[in-house]
């Protein structure tokens, strides 16, 4: 049995997709959802999916006790699905190459502190890039610089807007993120 925890901050569409993808797989269990935003719709999604929810404050998140709590879950993988806080070094050290993130751009471009969600899409459109996409990568101590697991790209149209690009990126996330998680879990 592969055990994963999903960290969220927002709407939770990737959480929903991951849960649906693995719902018929007896070899994978989402043991909990960790959320740092009490207004996140992901909370409702976790409840509707019947997945235990762990709300977390910044102080708790950065404490050694939280790392110990996560270690006690005997996880195979931590999945960052729209989680917006930097992961503490203690957690990264406890789970080397066992924390994955999805970023809404083709790293190394448009990565790092402050580049998330609509900020990324606005920057990509403003730069008149021909392509954008997603990057699924391992998490290390530096924002968006861990080893790349998978990238998928999409072409931008001449009249691309940040919103239209966000919709394209969302489709890539839904298609590729669960598959990449499965590949990492089973080293396929």
Order of alpha helices (4+ residues) and beta strands (2+ residues): beta-alpha-beta-alpha-beta-alpha-alpha-beta-alpha-beta-alpha-beta-beta-alpha
